[in-house]
Amino acid sequence: MSAPTQKRSTVSEHEARQVAEAAREQDWHKPSFAKELFLGRFRLDLVHPHPLPEEESVRRGEEFLAKLRAFCETEIDSARIEREARIPDEVVAGLKELGALGMKIDPKYGGLGLSQLYYNKALALVGSVSPAVGALLSAHQSIGVPQPLKMFGTQEQKDAFLPRCARTDISAFLLTEPDVGSDPARLATTAVPEGDEYVLDGVKLWTTNGVVADLLVVMARVPKSQGHKGGITAFVVEARSEGVTVEHRNAFMGLRGIENGVTRFHRVRVPTANRIGPEGSGLKIALTTLNTGRLSLPAMCAGAGKWCLKIAREWSTEREQWGKPVALHEAVGAKISFIAATTFALEAVLDLSSQMADEDRNDIRIEAALAKLYGSEMAWRMADELVQIRGGRGYETAESLKARGERAVPAEQMLRDLRINRIFEGSTEIMHLLIAREAVDAHLSVAGDLIDPAKSLSDKAKAGAHAGAFYAKWLPRLVAGPGQLPSSYGEFRHGVDLSTHLRYVERAARRLARATFYGMSRWQGRMETKQGFLGRVVDIGAELFAMSAACVRAERLRTRDEHGREAYQLADAFCRQARVRVEELFGRLWTNTDDLDRKVVKGVLGGAYTWLEEGIVDPSEDGPWIADATPGPSAVDNARRPYGA
């Protein structure tokens, strides 16, 4: 029998939504290609011609990549990291010497000042040799201390912390708690004001880099009191502070070198000067930081796709079955085509989103979220297909392969390492809801009060008039568009005709917008509960975004005489594969088992099917489902292990 679960704080669904909504960026001050796409407007002009980096940015970026490549080839032993489940101190020391801790930090603070584009290229490179090292660098710079300070820190905070982050100090981001994941409304860690300090108490879980970190970004709840607005607030905390204890280093199915743990805060004193932004702005800071920070994961996913393609090509020409290479058998060849085409598209999505982030002309909050969602899902599929192509050797560990005299290809490790990306920084399910909320923002802006049961009749009447005016203009534009004209996007015809795919994207965008409107009309206030429907809407949008990026990238490579013919072939293959997936998703918008699934779930939770569980032995050991996180002093030794200590 399982041990009883501790009593947990309760927050209503309405309260949880209010917290999440308050943390959103409410306004759109810049254009967004993806936002327009979900509204049925295919704004190709926002991404084509493909934006290009400045020459100086390219020079500095390529110079660093050359040094990083040499380091990866000679100093990082991926097999050792996997075997010992830790990154050697000398590797981290070498990365510090290279300046890899400060890739995104301004040179005036000792950093390299690389663009988002080249930062992501660097993560793809280092992540290909060791995803654990990639996670270390990404967690430090994308969500750790440097990025939120760059965007929201005071000059004094930047002067104090950024030079340390650029060269010597590892940072970590601490939000999740044992009983709090993607629902921050129930955040239990507190920061109580006392004079010119805050006193932190609480427990944080899954603290990537937390075991080895020198600096922490900690999210804690400040109680509302006289002179204090209160709310979830961000702090920079010295990891060596009295009362900070790393109680456990977690172990996972993959990323075995990652330094991720459980950290307890007991009466930890943090100066008010270390608070990032005003009280109550912590979640908004976190979400804004992630607008570009999320691009680090698709960067490593694109790198993984490149590696999968390389191994699939080399193995499939070597391995013969029934008189010919396995690649020439259609069943295997389809998998290789999928890996090649999808890798091209993932890099297209990544480069386009990264360059748009560097130019800062567009709002890319949806693009970055789509890149994370799509990259993590497709990279996992590519790695799974690689394991299948390799057969038994794909399931066998690299160490075992080497021991019996074959090439040590870590395909099964890649599959394990990539699995977390569908959970990291917002699970696929949470990303669906987050993107869906942004995708329907225009509708809620004009018709939100109309479907809100809490609003008065007079509010609903005003909303009805407002919505009527908006839809009278918007709906007719969804009837016809350039996608119905055979001559549209003619500049994408060069041997292979990509214009047909762009016309499809334009038509599909209008079709998707109509479907979203029909869904809102049908379910109104219950729309937010239709997570299956919303997830498919988002997945369609992700495919359309990737198709657009692939075509635009192919044309850019053609105009620059960089494998243009081959790029067009890959873009064509990807778009044809994506169109099959899109049509399936459109069909499943209205023909699905969502209602039946809900009935089955109620039966499962109600115990109606417990007889189905008979005939097995559960090897799980007893214990609470969620560990006790009651504030108080730590009862275990500190497992913190800073590099070089």
C-alpha positions in Angstrom: 0.0 0.0 0.0 1.3 3.5 -0.9 2.1 6.0 1.8 -0.3 8.8 2.2 0.3 11.9 0.2 0.9 15.2 2.1 -1.8 17.8 2.4 -1.4 20.2 -0.5 -2.4 23.8 -1.0 -5.6 24.2 -3.1 -6.1 26.9 -5.7 -9.3 27.1 -7.8 -9.2 26.7 -11.5 -10.3 30.4 -11.9 -7.5 31.6 -9.6 -4.9 29.6 -11.5 -6.0 31.1 -14.8 -5.9 34.6 -13.3 -2.3 34.1 -12.3 -1.3 32.7 -15.7 -3.2 35.5 -17.5 -1.6 38.2 -15.4 1.8 36.9 -16.4 1.1 37.1 -20.1 2.3 39.9 -22.3 -1.0 41.5 -22.9 -0.2 43.7 -26.0 1.2 43.1 -29.4 3.4 46.1 -30.4 5.2 44.4 -33.2 4.0 42.2 -36.1 4.0 38.4 -35.7 4.1 36.0 -38.6 2.7 33.2 -36.6 -0.1 35.3 -34.9 -1.2 36.4 -38.4 -1.1 32.8 -39.6 -3.5 31.7 -36.9 -5.8 34.6 -37.9 -5.9 33.3 -41.5 -3.5 35.9 -42.8 -0.4 34.5 -44.6 2.0 37.4 -44.2 4.9 36.0 -46.2 6.3 39.6 -46.4 7.3 39.3 -42.7 9.7 36.4 -43.3 10.6 36.7 -47.0 13.2 37.7 -48.2 14.8 35.7 -45.4 16.4 38.1 -42.9 20.2 37.9 -42.9 22.8 38.6 -40.1 25.2 41.4 -40.2 28.7 40.7 -41.6 30.4 41.5 -38.3 28.0 39.2 -36.4 28.8 36.4 -38.8 32.6 37.0 -38.5 32.6 36.8 -34.7 30.2 33.9 -34.7 32.1 31.8 -37.1 35.4 32.6 -35.3 33.9 31.3 -32.1 32.3 28.2 -33.7 35.7 27.2 -35.1 37.2 27.3 -31.6 34.2 25.6 -30.0 34.4 22.8 -32.7 38.0 22.1 -32.0 37.3 22.0 -28.2 34.4 19.6 -28.7 36.4 17.3 -30.9 39.4 17.1 -28.6 38.2 17.8 -25.0 34.7 16.5 -24.6 34.4 12.7 -24.2 30.7 12.0 -24.5 31.1 8.4 -23.6 32.9 9.3 -20.3 30.2 11.8 -19.4 27.6 9.1 -20.0 29.6 6.5 -18.1 30.4 8.6 -15.1 27.2 10.6 -15.1 29.0 13.9 -14.7 30.8 16.5 -16.8 34.4 16.6 -15.8 35.7 19.7 -14.1 38.3 20.2 -16.7 35.7 20.4 -19.4 33.8 23.1 -17.6 37.1 24.9 -17.0 37.8 24.8 -20.7 34.4 26.1 -21.6 35.0 29.0 -19.2 38.3 29.7 -20.9 36.7 29.7 -24.3 34.1 32.2 -23.1 31.2 29.8 -23.6 29.5 30.8 -20.4 29.2 34.3 -21.8 28.1 33.7 -25.4 25.1 36.0 -25.1 26.5 38.5 -22.6 27.6 41.9 -23.8 31.4 42.3 -24.3 31.4 45.2 -21.9 30.7 42.7 -19.1 33.3 40.2 -20.4 31.0 38.2 -22.7 31.3 37.3 -26.3 28.1 39.2 -27.4 27.1 36.6 -30.0 23.8 36.9 -31.8 20.9 34.6 -31.0 21.6 32.9 -34.4 25.2 32.0 -33.5 24.4 31.2 -29.9 21.9 28.6 -31.2 24.5 27.3 -33.7 26.9 26.9 -30.8 24.3 25.0 -28.7 23.6 22.7 -31.7 27.3 22.0 -32.1 28.1 21.3 -28.4 24.8 19.5 -27.9 25.6 17.1 -30.7 28.7 15.8 -28.9 27.1 15.9 -25.5 23.5 16.9 -24.8 24.4 17.2 -21.1 27.0 19.9 -21.9 24.4 21.6 -24.1 21.9 21.6 -21.2 24.5 23.0 -18.9 25.3 26.0 -21.2 21.6 26.5 -22.1 20.2 26.5 -18.6 23.0 28.9 -17.5 22.4 31.5 -20.3 18.9 31.0 -21.7 16.9 30.9 -18.4 19.6 31.4 -15.7 20.9 34.7 -14.4 22.2 36.4 -17.6 19.0 36.6 -19.7 16.6 38.0 -17.1 19.2 40.5 -15.9 19.9 41.6 -19.5 16.2 42.3 -19.9 15.0 43.5 -16.5 18.1 44.0 -14.2 19.3 47.3 -12.9 22.6 48.6 -14.0 24.0 47.8 -10.5 22.9 44.2 -10.9 24.4 43.9 -14.3 27.7 45.3 -13.1 27.7 42.9 -10.2 26.6 39.7 -11.7 27.1 39.6 -15.5 31.0 39.6 -15.4 30.8 36.6 -13.1 28.3 34.8 -15.3 30.4 35.5 -18.4 33.6 33.9 -17.2 33.4 32.1 -13.9 30.0 31.4 -12.3 27.4 28.9 -13.3 23.8 29.9 -12.9 20.5 28.1 -12.5 16.7 28.9 -12.6 14.5 27.7 -9.8 10.8 27.8 -10.3 9.4 24.2 -10.0 8.5 22.8 -6.6 7.6 19.2 -5.6 3.9 20.0 -5.9 4.1 22.9 -8.4 4.9 22.4 -12.1 3.2 24.4 -14.8 0.7 25.8 -12.3 2.6 28.6 -10.5 -0.5 29.8 -8.7 0.3 27.3 -6.0 3.9 28.4 -5.6 4.8 27.7 -1.9 8.3 29.2 -1.5 8.0 32.5 0.3 10.2 35.6 0.5 9.2 37.6 3.6 10.4 41.2 3.7 12.6 42.1 6.8 14.1 45.5 6.6 16.3 45.8 3.5 16.3 42.0 3.0 13.9 39.2 2.1 13.9 35.9 4.0 13.4 32.9 1.7 11.9 29.6 2.8 10.8 26.7 0.6 11.9 23.8 -1.6 12.7 23.7 -5.3 12.7 20.6 -7.5 14.4 19.8 -10.9 16.9 22.6 -10.6 19.0 22.2 -13.7 22.6 23.3 -12.8 21.4 23.7 -9.3 23.8 21.2 -7.9 26.9 23.0 -9.2 25.5 26.6 -9.5 27.1 29.7 -8.0 24.2 32.0 -8.7 20.5 31.2 -8.7 17.4 32.9 -10.1 14.7 32.0 -7.5 11.0 32.5 -7.9 9.3 33.1 -4.5 6.0 34.5 -3.3 6.1 37.7 -1.4 3.2 38.1 1.1 1.1 41.2 0.5 1.7 43.6 3.4 2.0 47.3 4.2 4.3 48.8 1.6 4.6 45.5 -0.3 2.5 44.7 -3.3 3.5 41.1 -2.9 3.1 38.3 -5.5 5.5 35.9 -7.3 8.9 37.7 -7.4 12.3 36.9 -8.9 15.6 37.1 -6.9 19.3 36.5 -7.6 20.5 34.3 -4.8 24.1 33.3 -4.0 24.1 29.5 -3.9 26.7 29.5 -1.1 24.4 31.6 1.2 23.7 30.2 4.7 20.5 28.2 4.6 20.8 27.0 1.0 21.1 23.2 0.9 21.2 21.0 -2.2 19.5 17.9 -0.7 19.7 15.5 -3.6 21.1 15.2 -7.1 18.4 13.7 -9.3 19.1 10.9 -11.8 17.2 10.5 -15.1 16.7 8.1 -18.0 18.8 10.5 -20.2 21.1 13.5 -19.8 23.1 11.6 -17.2 25.7 14.3 -16.9 23.1 16.9 -16.0 23.5 18.5 -12.5 19.8 18.7 -11.5 18.7 18.5 -7.9 16.5 19.5 -5.0 17.3 22.7 -3.2 16.0 23.8 0.1 15.9 27.4 1.4 15.7 27.9 5.1 15.8 31.4 6.5 18.0 32.5 3.5 18.6 36.2 3.6 18.6 38.0 0.2 19.3 41.7 -0.1 16.5 43.8 -1.6 19.1 44.9 -4.2 19.0 41.3 -5.5 15.4 41.5 -6.4 14.8 41.5 -10.2 12.1 43.9 -11.2 9.3 44.9 -8.9 7.4 42.6 -6.5 4.8 40.5 -8.3 6.6 40.6 -11.7 8.4 37.2 -11.4 6.2 35.2 -13.7 6.1 37.9 -16.4 9.9 38.1 -16.2 10.2 34.3 -16.6 7.8 34.1 -19.5 9.4 37.1 -21.3 12.8 35.6 -20.8 11.5 32.4 -22.4 10.3 34.2 -25.5 13.8 33.8 -26.9 15.2 31.4 -24.3 13.0 28.6 -25.6 15.0 28.7 -28.9 17.9 26.8 -27.1 16.0 23.5 -27.1 15.1 23.5 -30.8 18.7 24.4 -31.5 19.9 21.2 -29.9 17.0 19.3 -31.6 18.2 20.5 -35.0 21.7 19.4 -34.1 20.3 16.0 -33.1 18.5 15.7 -36.5 21.8 16.4 -38.3 23.5 13.6 -36.3 20.6 11.2 -36.9 20.9 11.9 -40.7 24.6 11.3 -40.7 24.4 8.0 -38.9 21.3 6.9 -41.0 23.2 7.7 -44.2 26.4 6.0 -43.3 24.8 2.9 -41.8 22.2 2.5 -44.6 24.9 2.4 -47.3 26.9 -0.1 -45.3 24.2 -2.5 -44.2 22.8 -4.8 -46.9 19.7 -6.9 -46.9 18.4 -9.1 -49.7 21.1 -8.1 -52.1 21.0 -4.3 -51.7 21.7 -1.5 -49.2 18.8 -1.2 -46.7 18.4 2.4 -47.7 17.1 1.2 -51.1 14.3 -0.7 -49.5 11.2 1.5 -49.5 10.3 0.9 -45.8 13.7 2.1 -44.7 14.1 4.8 -47.4 10.9 6.5 -46.2 12.4 6.9 -42.7 15.6 8.4 -44.1 13.7 10.8 -46.3 11.7 11.9 -43.2 14.9 12.5 -41.2 16.5 14.5 -44.0 13.5 16.6 -44.8 12.6 17.3 -41.2 16.2 18.2 -40.3 16.1 20.7 -43.1 12.8 22.2 -41.8 13.9 22.3 -38.2 17.0 24.2 -39.1 14.9 26.5 -41.2 12.5 27.2 -38.3 15.4 27.7 -35.9 17.4 30.1 -38.2 14.4 32.1 -39.1 13.2 32.5 -35.5 16.7 33.3 -34.3 17.3 35.9 -36.9 14.0 37.5 -36.3 14.9 37.6 -32.6 18.2 39.4 -33.4 16.5 42.0 -35.6 13.8 42.6 -33.0 11.4 43.8 -35.7 8.8 41.1 -35.0 7.2 39.8 -31.9 8.3 36.1 -31.9 6.7 34.8 -28.7 4.5 32.4 -30.8 7.3 31.5 -33.2 9.7 30.6 -30.4 7.1 28.5 -28.7 6.2 26.7 -31.9 9.9 26.1 -32.6 10.2 24.5 -29.1 7.1 22.4 -29.5 7.8 21.3 -33.0 11.5 20.8 -32.6 11.1 18.6 -29.5 8.4 16.4 -31.0 10.1 15.9 -34.4 13.6 15.4 -33.0 12.2 12.6 -30.8 10.6 11.0 -33.8 13.8 11.2 -35.9 15.8 9.6 -33.1 13.2 6.9 -32.8 13.3 6.2 -36.5 17.1 6.1 -36.4 16.9 3.4 -33.7 14.5 1.5 -35.9 16.8 1.8 -38.9 19.7 0.5 -36.9 17.6 -2.4 -35.6 19.1 -4.4 -32.7 22.2 -2.2 -32.9 20.1 0.9 -32.3 18.8 -0.6 -29.0 22.3 -1.7 -28.0 24.4 0.8 -26.0 27.5 2.3 -27.6 29.7 0.8 -24.9 28.4 -2.7 -25.7 28.9 -2.2 -29.4 32.5 -1.0 -28.8 33.2 -4.0 -26.5 32.3 -6.4 -29.2 34.3 -4.6 -31.9 31.7 -2.4 -33.7 31.4 1.3 -34.1 30.2 2.9 -30.8 27.1 4.6 -32.1 25.0 6.0 -29.2 21.6 5.9 -30.9 19.7 4.6 -27.9 21.4 7.3 -25.8 20.2 10.0 -28.2 16.7 8.7 -27.9 16.9 8.9 -24.1 18.6 12.3 -24.1 16.0 13.8 -26.4 13.0 12.6 -24.5 13.2 15.3 -21.9 12.8 18.1 -24.5 9.1 17.2 -24.7 8.9 18.1 -21.0 11.6 20.8 -20.4 10.6 24.5 -20.4 6.9 23.6 -20.9 5.6 20.2 -21.8 4.0 19.6 -25.2 0.6 19.7 -23.5 1.3 23.0 -21.8 2.9 24.4 -25.0 -0.3 23.6 -26.8 -2.4 25.6 -24.3 0.1 28.5 -24.2 0.2 28.8 -27.9 -3.5 28.3 -28.3 -4.1 31.2 -25.8 -2.0 33.5 -27.9 -3.5 32.2 -31.2 -7.1 33.1 -30.0 -6.0 36.3 -28.3 -7.7 38.5 -31.0 -10.9 36.6 -30.6 -10.9 36.9 -26.8 -10.0 40.6 -27.1 -13.2 41.3 -29.0 -15.5 38.6 -27.8 -14.1 37.5 -24.4 -16.7 39.4 -22.4 -19.4 37.8 -24.6 -18.5 34.3 -23.5 -17.5 35.1 -20.0 -20.3 33.9 -17.6 -19.2 36.3 -15.0 -19.9 39.4 -17.1 -23.1 41.4 -16.8 -25.7 41.6 -19.5 -24.7 45.2 -20.3 -21.0 44.1 -20.7 -22.1 41.3 -23.0 -24.1 43.7 -25.1 -21.1 46.0 -25.5 -19.0 43.0 -26.3 -21.5 41.7 -28.9 -21.4 45.0 -30.7 -17.6 45.1 -30.7 -17.4 41.5 -31.8 -20.0 42.0 -34.6 -17.9 44.9 -36.1 -14.7 42.8 -35.9 -16.1 39.7 -37.5 -18.0 41.6 -40.2 -14.6 42.7 -41.5 -12.6 39.5 -40.6 -14.8 36.6 -41.8 -15.2 37.7 -45.4 -11.4 37.8 -45.8 -11.3 34.1 -45.0 -13.3 33.2 -48.1 -10.6 33.8 -50.8 -7.0 34.7 -51.1 -3.8 34.4 -53.1 -3.6 30.7 -52.4 -6.3 30.2 -55.0 -4.4 31.9 -57.8 -2.0 29.6 -59.7 0.4 32.6 -60.3 0.9 33.4 -56.7 4.4 33.1 -55.2 5.9 32.5 -58.6 9.4 33.5 -57.4 9.5 30.1 -55.7 9.6 28.2 -59.0 13.1 27.0 -59.8 13.2 23.5 -61.2 11.2 22.3 -58.2 7.9 24.3 -57.7 7.6 25.4 -54.1 4.9 28.0 -54.9 2.3 25.3 -54.7 3.2 24.6 -51.1 3.0 28.3 -50.2 -0.4 28.6 -51.8 -1.4 25.6 -49.7 -0.2 27.3 -46.6 -2.2 30.4 -47.4 -5.4 28.4 -48.0 -4.8 26.2 -44.9 -4.3 29.3 -42.8 -7.7 30.6 -43.7 -9.2 27.2 -43.2 -7.6 27.0 -39.8 -8.9 30.4 -38.8 -12.4 29.4 -39.9 -12.2 26.2 -37.8 -11.0 28.1 -34.8 -14.0 30.5 -35.2 -16.4 27.6 -35.6 -15.0 26.1 -32.4 -15.5 29.3 -30.4 -19.0 29.7 -31.8 -19.8 26.1 -30.8 -18.2 25.9 -27.4 -17.9 29.5 -26.4 -16.8 29.7 -22.7 -16.0 26.0 -22.7 -13.5 26.4 -25.5 -10.6 26.4 -23.1 -11.6 22.9 -21.9 -11.3 21.5 -25.4 -7.7 20.8 -25.2 -7.7 18.1 -27.8 -9.2 20.5 -30.4 -6.8 23.3 -29.4 -3.8 21.0 -29.5 -4.6 20.1 -33.1 -5.1 23.7 -34.0 -1.7 24.5 -32.7 -0.1 21.4 -34.4 -1.5 22.5 -37.7 -0.1 26.0 -37.2 3.3 24.5 -36.3 3.3 22.5 -39.6 2.3 25.6 -41.6 5.0 27.7 -39.9 7.6 25.0 -40.7 6.5 24.7 -44.3 6.9 28.5 -44.7 10.3 28.5 -43.1 11.5 25.6 -45.2 10.4 27.3 -48.5 11.9 30.7 -47.5 15.2 29.0 -46.5 15.4 27.1 -49.7 15.0 30.3 -51.7 17.6 32.1 -49.6 20.1 29.3 -50.2 19.3 29.3 -54.0 19.9 33.1 -54.3 23.2 32.7 -52.4 24.2 29.7 -54.5 24.5 27.5 -51.4 23.1 24.1 -52.4 20.0 25.7 -53.8 18.9 22.8 -56.0 19.2 20.3 -53.1 17.5 22.7 -50.7 14.5 23.0 -53.0 14.3 19.2 -53.1 14.4 18.9 -49.4 11.8 21.7 -48.9 9.6 20.0 -51.4 9.9 16.7 -49.7 9.2 18.2 -46.3 6.2 20.2 -47.5 4.6 17.1 -49.1 5.1 15.1 -45.9 3.8 18.0 -43.8 0.7 18.4 -45.9 -0.2 14.7 -45.2 0.0 15.4 -41.5 -1.9 18.7 -41.8 -4.8 17.0 -43.6 -5.0 14.3 -41.0 -5.0 16.9 -38.2 -7.8 18.9 -40.0 -9.9 15.7 -40.2 -9.3 15.0 -36.5 -10.6 18.5 -35.5 -14.1 17.2 -35.9 -13.8 13.5 -36.1 -12.1 12.2 -33.0 -12.7 10.3 -29.7 -12.4 13.2 -27.4 -15.8 12.8 -25.8 -15.4 9.1 -25.4 -11.9 9.5 -24.0 -13.3 11.7 -21.2 -15.9 9.0 -20.3 -13.2 6.4 -20.2 -11.0 8.6 -18.0 -13.8 9.1 -15.5 -14.2 5.3 -15.4 -10.5 4.8 -14.8 -10.4 7.4 -12.0 -13.6 6.1 -10.5 -12.2 2.5 -10.3 -14.5 1.0 -12.9 -11.6 -0.7 -14.7 -9.4 -1.9 -11.8 -10.1 -5.5 -12.9 -8.0 -4.7 -16.0 -5.0 -4.2 -13.8 -5.1 -7.8 -12.4 -2.5 -10.3 -13.2 0.6 -8.2 -12.7 3.1 -7.4 -10.0 3.9 -3.7 -9.5 7.7 -3.3 -8.9 7.3 0.2 -7.5 8.4 0.7 -3.9 6.2 2.3 -1.3 6.4 6.1 -0.7 4.5 9.3 -1.2 3.7 10.3 -4.7 4.9 13.8 -4.0 7.8 14.4 -1.5 7.2 16.5 1.6 8.2 20.1 1.0 7.4 21.6 4.4 9.6 24.6 5.1 12.2 24.2 7.7 15.9 23.4 8.2 17.5 20.7 6.1 18.1 17.3 7.7 20.7 16.1 5.2 24.2 16.9 4.1 24.7 19.6 1.4 25.2 17.9 -1.9 26.2 21.1 -3.7 29.4 20.6 -5.7 30.6 23.7 -7.5 33.0 23.0 -10.4 36.6 23.2 -9.4 35.9 23.0 -5.7 
